[in-house]
Amino acid sequence: MPAEYPGRARHIHVKVQAPGRRLLTTQLYFPNDPGNVRDGLYRRDLEIRDFQRGEGKFDFVVEA
């Protein structure tokens, strides 16, 4: 679990790229993290699914 820091929710930085395509840089957040409500960059659609069950899934869809 990432450490907390002032003004931000816990998150993981991610970079994904399909061959020959533009680099996607984003952040993934943790469901029910108290910092989510005060983080201006937080987006619910970027939460890691099934994290509470210990699976930690997120599906990336990039144009090939």
Predicted model as a PDB file, atoms N, CA, C, CB and O in Angstrom, pLDDT in the B-factor column:
MODEL        1                                                                  
ATOM      1  N   MET A   1       0.854  -1.172   0.000  1.00 84.00           N  
ATOM      2  CA  MET A   1       0.000   0.000   0.000  1.00 84.00           C  
ATOM      3  C   MET A   1       0.900   1.235   0.000  1.00 84.00           C  
ATOM      4  CB  MET A   1      -0.971  -0.002   1.229  1.00 84.00           C  
ATOM      5  O   MET A   1       1.793   1.344   0.839  1.00 84.00           O  
ATOM      6  N   PRO A   2       0.677   2.165  -0.927  1.00 91.00           N  
ATOM      7  CA  PRO A   2       1.488   3.386  -0.955  1.00 91.00           C  
ATOM      8  C   PRO A   2       1.302   4.223   0.303  1.00 91.00           C  
ATOM      9  CB  PRO A   2       1.140   4.219  -2.179  1.00 91.00           C  
ATOM     10  O   PRO A   2       0.262   4.158   0.957  1.00 91.00           O  
ATOM     11  N   ALA A   3       2.298   4.990   0.626  1.00 89.00           N  
ATOM     12  CA  ALA A   3       2.222   5.881   1.789  1.00 89.00           C  
ATOM     13  C   ALA A   3       1.299   7.058   1.491  1.00 89.00           C  
ATOM     14  CB  ALA A   3       3.631   6.389   2.182  1.00 89.00           C  
ATOM     15  O   ALA A   3       1.070   7.404   0.332  1.00 89.00           O  
ATOM     16  N   GLU A   4       0.780   7.661   2.537  1.00 85.00           N  
ATOM     17  CA  GLU A   4      -0.015   8.873   2.398  1.00 85.00           C  
ATOM     18  C   GLU A   4       0.917  10.072   2.307  1.00 85.00           C  
ATOM     19  CB  GLU A   4      -1.003   9.032   3.580  1.00 85.00           C  
ATOM     20  O   GLU A   4       2.010  10.066   2.873  1.00 85.00           O  
ATOM     21  N   TYR A   5       0.474  11.098   1.590  1.00 84.00           N  
ATOM     22  CA  TYR A   5       1.180  12.364   1.646  1.00 84.00           C  
ATOM     23  C   TYR A   5       0.163  13.497   1.549  1.00 84.00           C  
ATOM     24  CB  TYR A   5       2.240  12.464   0.513  1.00 84.00           C  
ATOM     25  O   TYR A   5      -0.927  13.299   1.011  1.00 84.00           O  
ATOM     26  N   PRO A   6       0.499  14.678   2.059  1.00 89.00           N  
ATOM     27  CA  PRO A   6      -0.472  15.759   2.230  1.00 89.00           C  
ATOM     28  C   PRO A   6      -1.249  16.109   0.957  1.00 89.00           C  
ATOM     29  CB  PRO A   6       0.234  16.982   2.725  1.00 89.00           C  
ATOM     30  O   PRO A   6      -0.676  16.296  -0.117  1.00 89.00           O  
ATOM     31  N   GLY A   7      -2.574  16.190   1.118  1.00 89.00           N  
ATOM     32  CA  GLY A   7      -3.444  16.636   0.046  1.00 89.00           C  
ATOM     33  C   GLY A   7      -3.795  15.616  -1.013  1.00 89.00           C  
ATOM     34  O   GLY A   7      -4.575  15.927  -1.914  1.00 89.00           O  
ATOM     35  N   ARG A   8      -3.260  14.423  -0.947  1.00 94.00           N  
ATOM     36  CA  ARG A   8      -3.500  13.406  -1.963  1.00 94.00           C  
ATOM     37  C   ARG A   8      -4.014  12.114  -1.340  1.00 94.00           C  
ATOM     38  CB  ARG A   8      -2.224  13.135  -2.755  1.00 94.00           C  
ATOM     39  O   ARG A   8      -3.702  11.781  -0.196  1.00 94.00           O  
ATOM     40  N   ALA A   9      -4.806  11.405  -2.121  1.00 95.00           N  
ATOM     41  CA  ALA A   9      -5.225  10.060  -1.731  1.00 95.00           C  
ATOM     42  C   ALA A   9      -4.090   9.097  -2.060  1.00 95.00           C  
ATOM     43  CB  ALA A   9      -6.554   9.639  -2.457  1.00 95.00           C  
ATOM     44  O   ALA A   9      -3.219   9.410  -2.871  1.00 95.00           O  
ATOM     45  N   ARG A  10      -4.102   7.943  -1.438  1.00 95.00           N  
ATOM     46  CA  ARG A  10      -3.128   6.917  -1.807  1.00 95.00           C  
ATOM     47  C   ARG A  10      -3.381   6.527  -3.261  1.00 95.00           C  
ATOM     48  CB  ARG A  10      -3.224   5.664  -0.858  1.00 95.00           C  
ATOM     49  O   ARG A  10      -4.529   6.346  -3.667  1.00 95.00           O  
ATOM     50  N   HIS A  11      -2.325   6.399  -4.034  1.00 95.00           N  
ATOM     51  CA  HIS A  11      -2.486   6.045  -5.440  1.00 95.00           C  
ATOM     52  C   HIS A  11      -1.198   5.441  -5.980  1.00 95.00           C  
ATOM     53  CB  HIS A  11      -2.891   7.275  -6.270  1.00 95.00           C  
ATOM     54  O   HIS A  11      -0.135   5.533  -5.367  1.00 95.00           O  
ATOM     55  N   ILE A  12      -1.329   4.826  -7.140  1.00 94.00           N  
ATOM     56  CA  ILE A  12      -0.194   4.227  -7.831  1.00 94.00           C  
ATOM     57  C   ILE A  12      -0.102   4.889  -9.203  1.00 94.00           C  
ATOM     58  CB  ILE A  12      -0.344   2.659  -7.953  1.00 94.00           C  
ATOM     59  O   ILE A  12      -1.109   5.016  -9.899  1.00 94.00           O  
ATOM     60  N   HIS A  13       1.092   5.310  -9.594  1.00 94.00           N  
ATOM     61  CA  HIS A  13       1.314   5.872 -10.926  1.00 94.00           C  
ATOM     62  C   HIS A  13       1.508   4.725 -11.914  1.00 94.00           C  
ATOM     63  CB  HIS A  13       2.549   6.834 -10.936  1.00 94.00           C  
ATOM     64  O   HIS A  13       2.209   3.754 -11.627  1.00 94.00           O  
ATOM     65  N   VAL A  14       0.880   4.852 -13.080  1.00 94.00           N  
ATOM     66  CA  VAL A  14       0.926   3.788 -14.076  1.00 94.00           C  
ATOM     67  C   VAL A  14       1.168   4.396 -15.455  1.00 94.00           C  
ATOM     68  CB  VAL A  14      -0.386   2.958 -14.062  1.00 94.00           C  
ATOM     69  O   VAL A  14       0.625   5.450 -15.785  1.00 94.00           O  
ATOM     70  N   LYS A  15       1.987   3.719 -16.251  1.00 95.00           N  
ATOM     71  CA  LYS A  15       2.189   4.091 -17.651  1.00 95.00           C  
ATOM     72  C   LYS A  15       1.933   2.850 -18.495  1.00 95.00           C  
ATOM     73  CB  LYS A  15       3.636   4.667 -17.899  1.00 95.00           C  
ATOM     74  O   LYS A  15       2.470   1.778 -18.215  1.00 95.00           O  
ATOM     75  N   VAL A  16       1.101   3.005 -19.541  1.00 93.00           N  
ATOM     76  CA  VAL A  16       0.735   1.901 -20.419  1.00 93.00           C  
ATOM     77  C   VAL A  16       0.892   2.382 -21.860  1.00 93.00           C  
ATOM     78  CB  VAL A  16      -0.730   1.401 -20.137  1.00 93.00           C  
ATOM     79  O   VAL A  16       0.551   3.520 -22.183  1.00 93.00           O  
ATOM     80  N   GLN A  17       1.413   1.502 -22.727  1.00 91.00           N  
ATOM     81  CA  GLN A  17       1.585   1.894 -24.119  1.00 91.00           C  
ATOM     82  C   GLN A  17       1.432   0.686 -25.031  1.00 91.00           C  
ATOM     83  CB  GLN A  17       2.954   2.554 -24.330  1.00 91.00           C  
ATOM     84  O   GLN A  17       2.084  -0.340 -24.838  1.00 91.00           O  
ATOM     85  N   ALA A  18       0.560   0.820 -26.028  1.00 88.00           N  
ATOM     86  CA  ALA A  18       0.459  -0.196 -27.074  1.00 88.00           C  
ATOM     87  C   ALA A  18       1.596   0.064 -28.060  1.00 88.00           C  
ATOM     88  CB  ALA A  18      -0.955  -0.163 -27.792  1.00 88.00           C  
ATOM     89  O   ALA A  18       2.013   1.212 -28.216  1.00 88.00           O  
ATOM     90  N   PRO A  19       2.104  -0.966 -28.724  1.00 89.00           N  
ATOM     91  CA  PRO A  19       3.209  -0.773 -29.675  1.00 89.00           C  
ATOM     92  C   PRO A  19       2.889   0.305 -30.719  1.00 89.00           C  
ATOM     93  CB  PRO A  19       3.530  -2.096 -30.380  1.00 89.00           C  
ATOM     94  O   PRO A  19       1.854   0.256 -31.384  1.00 89.00           O  
ATOM     95  N   GLY A  20       3.790   1.265 -30.846  1.00 91.00           N  
ATOM     96  CA  GLY A  20       3.629   2.320 -31.832  1.00 91.00           C  
ATOM     97  C   GLY A  20       2.601   3.379 -31.497  1.00 91.00           C  
ATOM     98  O   GLY A  20       2.305   4.228 -32.337  1.00 91.00           O  
ATOM     99  N   ARG A  21       2.050   3.355 -30.300  1.00 90.00           N  
ATOM    100  CA  ARG A  21       1.010   4.309 -29.893  1.00 90.00           C  
ATOM    101  C   ARG A  21       1.510   5.233 -28.806  1.00 90.00           C  
ATOM    102  CB  ARG A  21      -0.238   3.574 -29.412  1.00 90.00           C  
ATOM    103  O   ARG A  21       2.582   5.036 -28.234  1.00 90.00           O  
ATOM    104  N   ARG A  22       0.706   6.248 -28.536  1.00 90.00           N  
ATOM    105  CA  ARG A  22       1.033   7.242 -27.523  1.00 90.00           C  
ATOM    106  C   ARG A  22       1.031   6.621 -26.122  1.00 90.00           C  
ATOM    107  CB  ARG A  22       0.042   8.411 -27.587  1.00 90.00           C  
ATOM    108  O   ARG A  22       0.238   5.724 -25.835  1.00 90.00           O  
ATOM    109  N   LEU A  23       1.905   7.094 -25.275  1.00 92.00           N  
ATOM    110  CA  LEU A  23       2.006   6.637 -23.892  1.00 92.00           C  
ATOM    111  C   LEU A  23       0.848   7.182 -23.072  1.00 92.00           C  
ATOM    112  CB  LEU A  23       3.348   7.065 -23.274  1.00 92.00           C  
ATOM    113  O   LEU A  23       0.581   8.384 -23.104  1.00 92.00           O  
ATOM    114  N   LEU A  24       0.156   6.317 -22.338  1.00 91.00           N  
ATOM    115  CA  LEU A  24      -0.898   6.713 -21.410  1.00 91.00           C  
ATOM    116  C   LEU A  24      -0.297   6.735 -20.021  1.00 91.00           C  
ATOM    117  CB  LEU A  24      -2.130   5.747 -21.480  1.00 91.00           C  
ATOM    118  O   LEU A  24       0.224   5.724 -19.550  1.00 91.00           O  
ATOM    119  N   THR A  25      -0.365   7.882 -19.360  1.00 94.00           N  
ATOM    120  CA  THR A  25       0.102   8.017 -17.984  1.00 94.00           C  
ATOM    121  C   THR A  25      -1.099   8.343 -17.119  1.00 94.00           C  
ATOM    122  CB  THR A  25       1.211   9.116 -17.853  1.00 94.00           C  
ATOM    123  O   THR A  25      -1.832   9.287 -17.415  1.00 94.00           O  
ATOM    124  N   THR A  26      -1.316   7.584 -16.055  1.00 94.00           N  
ATOM    125  CA  THR A  26      -2.474   7.803 -15.195  1.00 94.00           C  
ATOM    126  C   THR A  26      -2.139   7.408 -13.763  1.00 94.00           C  
ATOM    127  CB  THR A  26      -3.693   7.007 -15.705  1.00 94.00           C  
ATOM    128  O   THR A  26      -1.000   7.065 -13.448  1.00 94.00           O  
ATOM    129  N   GLN A  27      -3.144   7.463 -12.911  1.00 95.00           N  
ATOM    130  CA  GLN A  27      -3.012   7.058 -11.518  1.00 95.00           C  
ATOM    131  C   GLN A  27      -4.167   6.133 -11.180  1.00 95.00           C  
ATOM    132  CB  GLN A  27      -2.984   8.292 -10.565  1.00 95.00           C  
ATOM    133  O   GLN A  27      -5.276   6.315 -11.683  1.00 95.00           O  
ATOM    134  N   LEU A  28      -3.920   5.150 -10.340  1.00 95.00           N  
ATOM    135  CA  LEU A  28      -4.976   4.265  -9.869  1.00 95.00           C  
ATOM    136  C   LEU A  28      -5.164   4.480  -8.378  1.00 95.00           C  
ATOM    137  CB  LEU A  28      -4.645   2.781 -10.178  1.00 95.00           C  
ATOM    138  O   LEU A  28      -4.198   4.641  -7.632  1.00 95.00           O  
ATOM    139  N   TYR A  29      -6.416   4.480  -7.959  1.00 95.00           N  
ATOM    140  CA  TYR A  29      -6.765   4.775  -6.571  1.00 95.00           C  
ATOM    141  C   TYR A  29      -7.332   3.552  -5.874  1.00 95.00           C  
ATOM    142  CB  TYR A  29      -7.765   5.920  -6.505  1.00 95.00           C  
ATOM    143  O   TYR A  29      -7.715   2.578  -6.523  1.00 95.00           O  
ATOM    144  N   PHE A  30      -7.385   3.607  -4.555  1.00 93.00           N  
ATOM    145  CA  PHE A  30      -7.857   2.495  -3.743  1.00 93.00           C  
ATOM    146  C   PHE A  30      -9.258   2.781  -3.225  1.00 93.00           C  
ATOM    147  CB  PHE A  30      -6.897   2.230  -2.575  1.00 93.00           C  
ATOM    148  O   PHE A  30      -9.504   3.855  -2.674  1.00 93.00           O  
ATOM    149  N   PRO A  31     -10.190   1.830  -3.393  1.00 90.00           N  
ATOM    150  CA  PRO A  31     -11.557   2.031  -2.933  1.00 90.00           C  
ATOM    151  C   PRO A  31     -11.603   2.298  -1.425  1.00 90.00           C  
ATOM    152  CB  PRO A  31     -12.414   0.812  -3.281  1.00 90.00           C  
ATOM    153  O   PRO A  31     -10.842   1.715  -0.652  1.00 90.00           O  
ATOM    154  N   ASN A  32     -12.491   3.171  -1.037  1.00 90.00           N  
ATOM    155  CA  ASN A  32     -12.754   3.479   0.383  1.00 90.00           C  
ATOM    156  C   ASN A  32     -11.580   4.114   1.107  1.00 90.00           C  
ATOM    157  CB  ASN A  32     -13.143   2.228   1.106  1.00 90.00           C  
ATOM    158  O   ASN A  32     -11.575   4.150   2.338  1.00 90.00           O  
ATOM    159  N   ASP A  33     -10.589   4.614   0.389  1.00 92.00           N  
ATOM    160  CA  ASP A  33      -9.498   5.321   1.051  1.00 92.00           C  
ATOM    161  C   ASP A  33     -10.026   6.673   1.522  1.00 92.00           C  
ATOM    162  CB  ASP A  33      -8.265   5.495   0.095  1.00 92.00           C  
ATOM    163  O   ASP A  33     -10.620   7.399   0.725  1.00 92.00           O  
ATOM    164  N   PRO A  34      -9.831   7.035   2.783  1.00 93.00           N  
ATOM    165  CA  PRO A  34     -10.345   8.316   3.286  1.00 93.00           C  
ATOM    166  C   PRO A  34      -9.827   9.528   2.511  1.00 93.00           C  
ATOM    167  CB  PRO A  34      -9.983   8.468   4.740  1.00 93.00           C  
ATOM    168  O   PRO A  34     -10.507  10.553   2.458  1.00 93.00           O  
ATOM    169  N   GLY A  35      -8.657   9.438   1.918  1.00 94.00           N  
ATOM    170  CA  GLY A  35      -8.097  10.549   1.174  1.00 94.00           C  
ATOM    171  C   GLY A  35      -8.803  10.833  -0.145  1.00 94.00           C  
ATOM    172  O   GLY A  35      -8.632  11.911  -0.713  1.00 94.00           O  
ATOM    173  N   ASN A  36      -9.595   9.884  -0.643  1.00 95.00           N  
ATOM    174  CA  ASN A  36     -10.275  10.074  -1.920  1.00 95.00           C  
ATOM    175  C   ASN A  36     -11.181  11.303  -1.918  1.00 95.00           C  
ATOM    176  CB  ASN A  36     -11.086   8.843  -2.260  1.00 95.00           C  
ATOM    177  O   ASN A  36     -11.265  12.009  -2.922  1.00 95.00           O  
ATOM    178  N   VAL A  37     -11.857  11.563  -0.807  1.00 94.00           N  
ATOM    179  CA  VAL A  37     -12.815  12.673  -0.759  1.00 94.00           C  
ATOM    180  C   VAL A  37     -12.147  14.044  -0.812  1.00 94.00           C  
ATOM    181  CB  VAL A  37     -13.649  12.573   0.496  1.00 94.00           C  
ATOM    182  O   VAL A  37     -12.785  15.016  -1.214  1.00 94.00           O  
ATOM    183  N   ARG A  38     -10.890  14.144  -0.421  1.00 93.00           N  
ATOM    184  CA  ARG A  38     -10.223  15.450  -0.412  1.00 93.00           C  
ATOM    185  C   ARG A  38      -9.221  15.642  -1.552  1.00 93.00           C  
ATOM    186  CB  ARG A  38      -9.517  15.640   0.898  1.00 93.00           C  
ATOM    187  O   ARG A  38      -8.633  16.714  -1.696  1.00 93.00           O  
ATOM    188  N   ASP A  39      -9.032  14.604  -2.355  1.00 95.00           N  
ATOM    189  CA  ASP A  39      -8.071  14.681  -3.452  1.00 95.00           C  
ATOM    190  C   ASP A  39      -8.771  15.192  -4.710  1.00 95.00           C  
ATOM    191  CB  ASP A  39      -7.418  13.296  -3.712  1.00 95.00           C  
ATOM    192  O   ASP A  39      -9.655  14.522  -5.243  1.00 95.00           O  
ATOM    193  N   GLY A  40      -8.382  16.366  -5.184  1.00 94.00           N  
ATOM    194  CA  GLY A  40      -9.005  16.968  -6.345  1.00 94.00           C  
ATOM    195  C   GLY A  40      -8.752  16.223  -7.649  1.00 94.00           C  
ATOM    196  O   GLY A  40      -9.446  16.468  -8.636  1.00 94.00           O  
ATOM    197  N   LEU A  41      -7.782  15.326  -7.678  1.00 94.00           N  
ATOM    198  CA  LEU A  41      -7.484  14.552  -8.884  1.00 94.00           C  
ATOM    199  C   LEU A  41      -8.140  13.169  -8.887  1.00 94.00           C  
ATOM    200  CB  LEU A  41      -5.992  14.397  -9.031  1.00 94.00           C  
ATOM    201  O   LEU A  41      -8.140  12.482  -9.908  1.00 94.00           O  
ATOM    202  N   TYR A  42      -8.698  12.766  -7.745  1.00 96.00           N  
ATOM    203  CA  TYR A  42      -9.315  11.444  -7.616  1.00 96.00           C  
ATOM    204  C   TYR A  42     -10.483  11.282  -8.592  1.00 96.00           C  
ATOM    205  CB  TYR A  42      -9.800  11.220  -6.173  1.00 96.00           C  
ATOM    206  O   TYR A  42     -11.293  12.192  -8.768  1.00 96.00           O  
ATOM    207  N   ARG A  43     -10.553  10.103  -9.225  1.00 95.00           N  
ATOM    208  CA  ARG A  43     -11.686   9.729 -10.069  1.00 95.00           C  
ATOM    209  C   ARG A  43     -12.089   8.312  -9.717  1.00 95.00           C  
ATOM    210  CB  ARG A  43     -11.338   9.853 -11.586  1.00 95.00           C  
ATOM    211  O   ARG A  43     -11.264   7.398  -9.734  1.00 95.00           O  
ATOM    212  N   ARG A  44     -13.354   8.133  -9.401  1.00 95.00           N  
ATOM    213  CA  ARG A  44     -13.846   6.820  -8.991  1.00 95.00           C  
ATOM    214  C   ARG A  44     -13.610   5.762 -10.071  1.00 95.00           C  
ATOM    215  CB  ARG A  44     -15.334   6.899  -8.657  1.00 95.00           C  
ATOM    216  O   ARG A  44     -13.357   4.600  -9.752  1.00 95.00           O  
ATOM    217  N   ASP A  45     -13.691   6.158 -11.354  1.00 94.00           N  
ATOM    218  CA  ASP A  45     -13.498   5.179 -12.424  1.00 94.00           C  
ATOM    219  C   ASP A  45     -12.051   4.702 -12.530  1.00 94.00           C  
ATOM    220  CB  ASP A  45     -13.933   5.772 -13.747  1.00 94.00           C  
ATOM    221  O   ASP A  45     -11.755   3.800 -13.313  1.00 94.00           O  
ATOM    222  N   LEU A  46     -11.150   5.294 -11.754  1.00 94.00           N  
ATOM    223  CA  LEU A  46      -9.759   4.849 -11.724  1.00 94.00           C  
ATOM    224  C   LEU A  46      -9.416   4.082 -10.443  1.00 94.00           C  
ATOM    225  CB  LEU A  46      -8.835   6.043 -11.867  1.00 94.00           C  
ATOM    226  O   LEU A  46      -8.247   3.961 -10.076  1.00 94.00           O  
ATOM    227  N   GLU A  47     -10.448   3.568  -9.769  1.00 93.00           N  
ATOM    228  CA  GLU A  47     -10.203   2.733  -8.586  1.00 93.00           C  
ATOM    229  C   GLU A  47      -9.803   1.328  -9.017  1.00 93.00           C  
ATOM    230  CB  GLU A  47     -11.458   2.681  -7.675  1.00 93.00           C  
ATOM    231  O   GLU A  47     -10.290   0.807 -10.021  1.00 93.00           O  
ATOM    232  N   ILE A  48      -8.917   0.733  -8.248  1.00 92.00           N  
ATOM    233  CA  ILE A  48      -8.490  -0.650  -8.490  1.00 92.00           C  
ATOM    234  C   ILE A  48      -9.616  -1.571  -8.032  1.00 92.00           C  
ATOM    235  CB  ILE A  48      -7.141  -0.983  -7.738  1.00 92.00           C  
ATOM    236  O   ILE A  48      -9.962  -1.607  -6.851  1.00 92.00           O  
ATOM    237  N   ARG A  49     -10.180  -2.310  -8.976  1.00 86.00           N  
ATOM    238  CA  ARG A  49     -11.290  -3.201  -8.653  1.00 86.00           C  
ATOM    239  C   ARG A  49     -10.815  -4.418  -7.861  1.00 86.00           C  
ATOM    240  CB  ARG A  49     -11.994  -3.652  -9.932  1.00 86.00           C  
ATOM    241  O   ARG A  49      -9.684  -4.880  -8.009  1.00 86.00           O  
ATOM    242  N   ASP A  50     -11.700  -4.910  -7.030  1.00 81.00           N  
ATOM    243  CA  ASP A  50     -11.459  -6.124  -6.244  1.00 81.00           C  
ATOM    244  C   ASP A  50     -10.282  -5.999  -5.286  1.00 81.00           C  
ATOM    245  CB  ASP A  50     -11.223  -7.287  -7.165  1.00 81.00           C  
ATOM    246  O   ASP A  50      -9.781  -7.005  -4.784  1.00 81.00           O  
ATOM    247  N   PHE A  51      -9.841  -4.785  -5.033  1.00 77.00           N  
ATOM    248  CA  PHE A  51      -8.704  -4.598  -4.131  1.00 77.00           C  
ATOM    249  C   PHE A  51      -9.017  -5.094  -2.728  1.00 77.00           C  
ATOM    250  CB  PHE A  51      -8.302  -3.130  -4.082  1.00 77.00           C  
ATOM    251  O   PHE A  51      -8.150  -5.656  -2.058  1.00 77.00           O  
ATOM    252  N   GLN A  52     -10.247  -4.891  -2.282  1.00 73.00           N  
ATOM    253  CA  GLN A  52     -10.630  -5.307  -0.928  1.00 73.00           C  
ATOM    254  C   GLN A  52     -10.545  -6.823  -0.775  1.00 73.00           C  
ATOM    255  CB  GLN A  52     -12.053  -4.825  -0.600  1.00 73.00           C  
ATOM    256  O   GLN A  52     -10.325  -7.323   0.328  1.00 73.00           O  
ATOM    257  N   ARG A  53     -10.718  -7.555  -1.870  1.00 78.00           N  
ATOM    258  CA  ARG A  53     -10.631  -9.018  -1.819  1.00 78.00           C  
ATOM    259  C   ARG A  53      -9.202  -9.501  -2.010  1.00 78.00           C  
ATOM    260  CB  ARG A  53     -11.531  -9.640  -2.879  1.00 78.00           C  
ATOM    261  O   ARG A  53      -8.947 -10.706  -2.018  1.00 78.00           O  
ATOM    262  N   GLY A  54      -8.272  -8.571  -2.163  1.00 76.00           N  
ATOM    263  CA  GLY A  54      -6.874  -8.944  -2.294  1.00 76.00           C  
ATOM    264  C   GLY A  54      -6.432  -9.280  -3.706  1.00 76.00           C  
ATOM    265  O   GLY A  54      -5.326  -9.780  -3.910  1.00 76.00           O  
ATOM    266  N   GLU A  55      -7.296  -9.005  -4.690  1.00 81.00           N  
ATOM    267  CA  GLU A  55      -6.950  -9.352  -6.062  1.00 81.00           C  
ATOM    268  C   GLU A  55      -6.339  -8.176  -6.813  1.00 81.00           C  
ATOM    269  CB  GLU A  55      -8.177  -9.848  -6.796  1.00 81.00           C  
ATOM    270  O   GLU A  55      -5.434  -8.376  -7.624  1.00 81.00           O  
ATOM    271  N   GLY A  56      -6.805  -6.965  -6.568  1.00 84.00           N  
ATOM    272  CA  GLY A  56      -6.236  -5.764  -7.171  1.00 84.00           C  
ATOM    273  C   GLY A  56      -6.214  -5.744  -8.682  1.00 84.00           C  
ATOM    274  O   GLY A  56      -5.140  -5.783  -9.280  1.00 84.00           O  
ATOM    275  N   LYS A  57      -7.380  -5.683  -9.319  1.00 87.00           N  
ATOM    276  CA  LYS A  57      -7.466  -5.718 -10.780  1.00 87.00           C  
ATOM    277  C   LYS A  57      -7.799  -4.342 -11.357  1.00 87.00           C  
ATOM    278  CB  LYS A  57      -8.517  -6.736 -11.222  1.00 87.00           C  
ATOM    279  O   LYS A  57      -8.528  -3.561 -10.745  1.00 87.00           O  
ATOM    280  N   PHE A  58      -7.265  -4.061 -12.526  1.00 88.00           N  
ATOM    281  CA  PHE A  58      -7.675  -2.904 -13.317  1.00 88.00           C  
ATOM    282  C   PHE A  58      -7.437  -3.258 -14.771  1.00 88.00           C  
ATOM    283  CB  PHE A  58      -6.891  -1.598 -12.904  1.00 88.00           C  
ATOM    284  O   PHE A  58      -6.329  -3.640 -15.150  1.00 88.00           O  
ATOM    285  N   ASP A  59      -8.475  -3.134 -15.588  1.00 87.00           N  
ATOM    286  CA  ASP A  59      -8.364  -3.451 -17.013  1.00 87.00           C  
ATOM    287  C   ASP A  59      -8.052  -2.176 -17.787  1.00 87.00           C  
ATOM    288  CB  ASP A  59      -9.671  -4.113 -17.544  1.00 87.00           C  
ATOM    289  O   ASP A  59      -8.787  -1.193 -17.698  1.00 87.00           O  
ATOM    290  N   PHE A  60      -6.972  -2.197 -18.537  1.00 87.00           N  
ATOM    291  CA  PHE A  60      -6.621  -1.090 -19.417  1.00 87.00           C  
ATOM    292  C   PHE A  60      -7.050  -1.444 -20.824  1.00 87.00           C  
ATOM    293  CB  PHE A  60      -5.100  -0.779 -19.362  1.00 87.00           C  
ATOM    294  O   PHE A  60      -6.820  -2.562 -21.285  1.00 87.00           O  
ATOM    295  N   VAL A  61      -7.670  -0.505 -21.506  1.00 83.00           N  
ATOM    296  CA  VAL A  61      -8.050  -0.689 -22.893  1.00 83.00           C  
ATOM    297  C   VAL A  61      -7.333   0.388 -23.682  1.00 83.00           C  
ATOM    298  CB  VAL A  61      -9.609  -0.623 -23.092  1.00 83.00           C  
ATOM    299  O   VAL A  61      -7.594   1.578 -23.503  1.00 83.00           O  
ATOM    300  N   VAL A  62      -6.424  -0.034 -24.564  1.00 80.00           N  
ATOM    301  CA  VAL A  62      -5.683   0.908 -25.389  1.00 80.00           C  
ATOM    302  C   VAL A  62      -5.889   0.540 -26.850  1.00 80.00           C  
ATOM    303  CB  VAL A  62      -4.173   0.913 -25.021  1.00 80.00           C  
ATOM    304  O   VAL A  62      -6.045  -0.633 -27.191  1.00 80.00           O  
ATOM    305  N   GLU A  63      -5.887   1.542 -27.699  1.00 74.00           N  
ATOM    306  CA  GLU A  63      -6.032   1.307 -29.125  1.00 74.00           C  
ATOM    307  C   GLU A  63      -4.749   0.698 -29.674  1.00 74.00           C  
ATOM    308  CB  GLU A  63      -6.378   2.615 -29.865  1.00 74.00           C  
ATOM    309  O   GLU A  63      -3.664   1.251 -29.492  1.00 74.00           O  
ATOM    310  N   ALA A  64      -4.876  -0.420 -30.334  1.00 65.00           N  
ATOM    311  CA  ALA A  64      -3.685  -1.093 -30.885  1.00 65.00           C  
ATOM    312  C   ALA A  64      -3.350  -0.579 -32.263  1.00 65.00           C  
ATOM    313  CB  ALA A  64      -3.894  -2.601 -30.942  1.00 65.00           C  
ATOM    314  O   ALA A  64      -2.382  -1.033 -32.873  1.00 65.00           O  
TER     315      ALA A  64                                                      
ENDMDL                                                                          
END                                                                             
